Each structure stands twice: as C-alpha cells, then as structure tokens.
Amino acid sequence: MPPRFIDIGINLTDPMFRGLYHGKQVHADDLQQVLFRAKRAGVERMIVTAGNVNDCKEAIDLVKGQEGLFMTVGCHPTRCSEFESHEGGPEGYFSALKSMLQSPDAKGKIVAIGECGLDYDRLHFCPKETQLKFFERQFDLAEATKLPMFLHDRNTGKDFGELVSKHRSRFTHGVVHSFTGTLEEMQHYLDLGLYIGINGCSLKTEENLKVAAAVPLERLMLETDGPWCDIRPTHASHKHLSKMSAEWQELFNPSSKKKERFEQGFMVKSRNEPCTIGQVLCVMASLHGMDPEVLSETVYQNTTKVFFPEGVNDGQP
C-alpha cells in the first residue's frame, strides 16, 4: 500500500492530458490513464487548478461526477488582463467568476479561491498594476465564500506579502503554492498563518533545498503542478530519489516514452502528472530526515484541515 496523498495543484484541463501540444494532436487522449496511475500511487484527491473563467468552465465539466476530483475558482495573475477585456468589463468578469462558484454542477467540488496572486517574472502577459488591482479584488470572493486561497507568488519583492497581510483577516486559510522564494519570504508567509506548497519547481537548486528543509511540517503541503514542474536529473533534488524502493519507483516514476512514440500505459516523458507526487514526498522526507510514510500522513492531515474541513462531500446531495 502506498502512502495517501492529496495533490493540491494539478492542471488537468491542460490540453497535454488530451494529447494536444500547441494545438496539434500528437497522441491519443490518455487522461483516464493519468487518473488511473494517480489512484494506483495513492493519490486520493486532486485539486484541479483553474486560472481564468474558461478554465473554471472546463474544470467544472471535468470534476462533476468524478470521485476524488475537486477544483479552484479564480484568475491567475498572468491572465488578469481578462478582467478588463471582458465584454462586460471588470464587473462582468467578476460576476462570471461568482457564477462559477454558484454552479449546481460544482456543488461540493470547489474547495479554494485561486489560482490568484502576483507574478513579476511574466509581466509581458499582464502589467503589474493590473495584477495588483485584480488580485486584491479576489479577496472579495474568499471573504464571501469562506474558502481558503490558492496563492501564486513569483519575484514580487514585498508586494505579495504586503497585499496578503493587508487582507489577511478576510480569508480563512491560504497556501502559497509552488513555493520558490527565500527563507525570509517563507517566514513572513508562515507568520501570516499561510501554508507552503512544494513541488518539483520548489526543489531545483541547493538553495531551494535549504528553504524546503526549513518548512515546518505542520505547514507543509505537496503538489505536482502537472504537466509542469517534474523533478529532472539536472535538479539538486534528484539525488534524493535514489532511496526509493523498486516498488515505489514503479508507482511514482513509471516508465515513460516521448510523446511522438506514445503508447497507452506509459507516462509521457517530461509531462508531469499526479502519480509523481511520491517523488516530492521522498525528497522532502530525505531533507527532513524522516520516514516518508510518516511525513505523508502529516501532510495529508494538513491538507484535509484546510481544504476538506467537513469531510468529503464530492458533490453528493
């Protein structure tokens, strides 16, 4: 029996999981195989990340009636220009997000507001002022719904922390997902009562590993952020995977083939998916010098407390 997991950030609406790359059908839709591998690897629940109104619609279609699949509702910082380009203007876009939250098809399935935050690494997608304005607006959604926040922070200096601090009393819980910041930034977010989400992108460099090793276990969550953020041989974290048993290798790092040589039953090389969350667990357990099964249970309890405080409804009446 593998440990049990909740993947707090997985982009299952990404066309890659349907075999589409840059608009071209490269291989067959294998989403059901991805979900099968996840379940086999102990991933009991997955939170599908939505980054704009269209993502929310696709996520609702995906998670409704699917046991173990949940979702977020919000607008990613790089897509906040959509508030202004929407035919109904910013208020029309905000209303569209609110309507997603009230969709009967999403009953019991929406567990967080997000992905929202700030991203100064990709200002070519959305200007800083626009990001700031519409990140702030999404605290209204968190306050109204009492849902936790799924947060994004990339190279924002003090802006992200200051804005979260200003509105901290308006939301229940929050996790800074795919964390790649400094020890000082992490400590600030911990002081605000936030959780820290770790995936392969959080573990690329030796400096990343120092920060990850300092995350308090009671504030740690795990994710894959697939199809992105896989752990690669060039990453500082990769050496920590040598301790995995053959059984766990098969579960958390199944055989893969390049997308051009796709074969059902194999992972697609360099396309990350939820079953690899066990790799993130093994790295974090190694960094903290502890049994991965013990750590997995701690993380599972952290995640349940924030996103599933009343148990799993799963959309049932």
C-alpha positions in Angstrom: 0.0 0.0 0.0 1.4 3.4 -1.0 1.1 6.4 1.3 -2.1 8.5 0.7 -1.8 11.9 -1.0 -3.8 15.0 -1.9 -2.3 16.8 -4.9 -3.3 20.4 -4.1 -2.3 21.7 -7.6 -2.8 19.8 -10.8 -3.7 21.4 -14.2 -5.8 18.6 -15.5 -7.6 20.9 -18.0 -4.3 21.4 -19.8 -4.6 20.1 -23.4 -1.5 18.0 -23.0 -3.5 15.5 -21.0 -5.7 15.1 -24.1 -2.7 14.6 -26.3 -2.7 18.1 -27.7 0.5 20.1 -27.9 0.4 23.7 -29.3 -2.9 22.9 -30.9 -1.7 19.8 -32.6 -3.0 16.3 -31.8 0.3 14.4 -31.1 -1.2 11.3 -29.4 -4.4 9.8 -28.1 -6.3 11.3 -25.1 -4.9 9.5 -22.1 -6.5 11.4 -19.2 -8.1 8.3 -17.8 -4.7 6.6 -17.8 -3.3 9.6 -15.9 -6.1 9.3 -13.3 -5.6 5.5 -13.0 -1.8 6.0 -12.3 -2.6 8.6 -9.7 -5.1 6.4 -7.9 -2.6 3.5 -8.0 0.1 5.7 -6.5 -2.2 6.6 -3.5 -3.5 10.0 -4.8 -6.9 10.0 -3.2 -7.9 13.6 -4.1 -6.7 16.1 -6.7 -7.5 19.8 -6.8 -7.7 21.0 -10.4 -6.2 24.4 -10.7 -8.3 27.0 -12.6 -6.7 30.2 -13.8 -9.4 32.1 -15.6 -13.2 31.9 -16.4 -12.7 29.5 -19.2 -10.5 27.2 -17.1 -13.3 27.2 -14.5 -15.9 26.1 -17.0 -13.6 23.2 -18.2 -12.8 22.2 -14.7 -16.4 22.0 -13.7 -17.1 19.7 -16.7 -14.1 17.6 -15.6 -14.7 17.3 -11.9 -18.5 16.9 -11.8 -19.4 13.3 -11.1 -15.7 12.3 -10.7 -14.9 10.9 -7.3 -11.7 12.4 -5.9 -11.6 15.4 -8.2 -12.0 19.0 -6.9 -11.2 22.5 -8.2 -10.4 26.1 -7.6 -12.1 29.2 -8.9 -10.1 32.4 -9.7 -7.9 34.3 -12.1 -4.1 33.7 -12.4 -2.0 36.9 -12.2 -0.8 36.5 -15.8 -4.4 36.4 -17.0 -5.8 39.4 -15.0 -6.0 41.5 -18.2 -9.1 39.4 -19.0 -10.9 41.4 -16.3 -10.5 44.5 -18.5 -11.0 42.8 -21.9 -14.2 41.1 -20.8 -17.3 42.2 -22.8 -19.0 43.2 -19.5 -15.8 44.9 -18.2 -14.2 44.0 -14.9 -17.5 43.7 -13.1 -18.8 41.3 -15.7 -15.7 39.2 -15.4 -16.0 39.2 -11.6 -19.7 38.2 -11.9 -18.7 35.3 -14.2 -16.3 34.0 -11.5 -19.1 34.3 -8.9 -21.4 32.4 -11.2 -18.9 29.5 -11.3 -19.0 29.4 -7.5 -22.8 29.0 -7.6 -22.9 26.4 -10.4 -25.1 23.4 -9.5 -22.6 21.2 -11.3 -19.8 22.3 -9.0 -21.7 21.6 -5.8 -19.3 20.2 -3.2 -16.4 20.4 -5.7 -15.0 24.0 -5.3 -12.5 24.0 -2.4 -10.4 27.1 -2.9 -10.3 30.6 -4.5 -7.4 30.8 -6.9 -5.1 30.5 -8.5 -4.5 34.1 -7.7 -1.6 36.3 -6.7 1.2 38.2 -8.4 3.8 37.2 -11.0 6.5 39.7 -11.9 8.5 37.2 -13.9 5.9 37.4 -16.6 4.8 41.0 -16.8 4.7 40.6 -20.6 1.4 38.7 -20.1 -0.1 41.2 -17.7 1.2 44.6 -16.3 1.9 44.9 -12.6 -0.8 47.5 -11.9 -3.5 45.2 -13.4 -2.2 42.2 -11.4 -2.3 44.2 -8.2 -5.8 45.5 -8.8 -7.4 42.2 -9.6 -5.5 40.1 -7.1 -6.9 42.4 -4.5 -10.4 42.1 -5.9 -10.3 38.3 -5.4 -10.1 38.6 -1.7 -13.8 39.6 -2.0 -14.5 36.0 -3.3 -12.6 34.4 -0.4 -14.4 36.6 2.2 -17.8 35.9 0.7 -17.3 32.1 0.4 -15.1 31.5 3.4 -13.0 29.3 1.2 -9.2 29.1 1.5 -7.0 30.8 -1.0 -4.6 29.0 -3.5 -1.9 31.7 -4.0 0.8 32.4 -6.5 3.9 34.5 -5.9 6.8 35.0 -8.3 9.6 37.5 -7.8 7.3 40.2 -6.3 9.6 41.8 -3.7 7.4 42.8 -0.8 4.2 43.4 -2.9 2.6 40.0 -2.5 3.3 39.8 1.2 2.0 43.3 1.9 -1.2 42.7 0.0 -1.9 39.4 1.7 -1.1 41.0 5.1 -3.5 43.8 4.4 -6.3 41.4 3.7 -5.4 38.5 6.0 -8.4 38.9 8.2 -10.7 38.4 5.2 -9.8 34.8 4.4 -9.7 31.6 6.4 -6.6 29.7 5.2 -4.2 30.0 2.3 -1.3 28.1 0.7 1.5 29.7 -1.3 1.7 27.1 -4.0 4.8 26.1 -6.0 7.0 28.0 -3.5 10.4 29.1 -4.8 11.1 32.0 -2.6 13.7 32.8 0.1 13.8 31.8 3.7 12.8 35.3 4.7 9.8 35.3 2.4 8.7 31.9 3.7 9.0 33.1 7.3 6.8 36.1 6.5 4.1 33.9 5.0 4.3 31.5 7.9 3.9 34.4 10.3 0.7 35.3 8.3 -0.6 31.7 9.1 -0.1 30.5 5.5 0.9 27.0 4.3 3.7 26.3 1.9 3.1 24.2 -1.3 6.1 22.2 -2.5 6.6 20.6 -6.0 9.5 19.8 -8.3 9.9 23.5 -9.2 10.5 24.2 -5.5 13.4 21.8 -5.4 15.6 22.7 -8.4 18.7 24.2 -6.7 20.6 23.6 -3.5 19.3 27.0 -2.2 15.8 25.7 -2.9 16.5 22.6 -0.9 17.7 24.6 2.1 14.4 26.5 2.1 12.4 23.4 1.7 14.2 21.7 4.6 13.1 24.6 6.8 9.4 24.4 6.1 7.6 23.4 9.3 6.0 20.0 8.9 2.7 21.3 10.2 2.6 23.9 7.4 3.6 21.7 4.5 1.5 20.7 1.5 2.6 18.7 -1.6 1.7 19.1 -5.2 2.8 18.3 -8.7 1.6 21.3 -10.7 1.5 18.9 -13.7 2.0 18.9 -16.6 4.8 21.2 -15.3 7.3 21.1 -12.5 8.6 17.5 -12.8 11.8 16.5 -11.0 14.6 16.2 -13.5 18.1 14.5 -13.3 19.7 18.0 -13.5 17.9 19.2 -10.4 19.5 19.3 -7.0 16.6 17.2 -5.6 17.1 14.3 -8.0 19.9 12.7 -5.8 17.3 12.2 -3.0 15.3 9.9 -5.2 18.0 7.2 -5.0 16.5 5.9 -1.8 13.1 5.0 -3.3 12.4 1.2 -3.4 11.7 -0.5 -6.7 8.0 -0.7 -5.7 7.8 3.0 -5.2 9.8 3.7 -8.4 7.1 1.8 -10.3 4.3 3.8 -8.6 5.9 7.3 -8.5 8.2 7.2 -11.5 6.6 4.8 -14.0 8.2 4.1 -17.4 7.7 6.8 -19.9 8.0 7.4 -23.7 8.4 10.5 -25.7 5.1 12.0 -26.9 6.0 11.1 -30.5 6.3 7.5 -29.5 3.3 7.5 -27.3 2.0 4.1 -26.1 -1.0 3.6 -23.8 0.0 2.6 -20.3 3.2 4.6 -20.4 3.8 8.1 -19.0 4.7 10.8 -21.5 8.3 11.9 -21.0 8.6 15.4 -19.5 4.8 15.7 -19.0 4.4 15.7 -15.2 1.3 14.0 -13.7 -0.2 13.4 -10.2 1.4 9.9 -9.6 4.8 11.6 -9.3 3.8 13.4 -6.1 5.5 10.5 -4.3 8.8 11.8 -5.6 8.2 15.1 -4.0 7.4 13.3 -0.8 10.6 11.3 -0.9 12.7 14.4 -1.4 11.1 16.2 1.5 11.3 13.2 3.8 15.0 12.9 2.9 15.6 16.7 3.6 13.8 16.4 6.9 15.5 13.1 7.8 12.2 11.2 8.4 10.1 8.3 7.3 8.2 9.3 4.1 5.1 7.4 5.3 5.0 9.4 8.5 5.5 12.6 6.6 2.8 11.8 4.1 0.3 11.4 6.8 1.2 14.7 8.4 0.8 16.4 5.0 -2.5 14.6 4.4 -3.9 15.9 7.7 -2.6 19.5 7.0 -4.3 19.4 3.6 -7.6 17.9 4.8 -7.8 20.5 7.6 -7.6 23.4 5.1 -9.5 22.1 2.0 -11.8 19.5 3.4 -12.6 20.6 7.0 -16.0 19.0 7.0 -15.1 15.8 5.2 -15.5 15.0 1.5 -18.9 15.8 0.1 -17.8 15.0 -3.5 -20.8 16.7 -5.0 -23.3 14.3 -3.5 -26.6 15.8 -2.1 
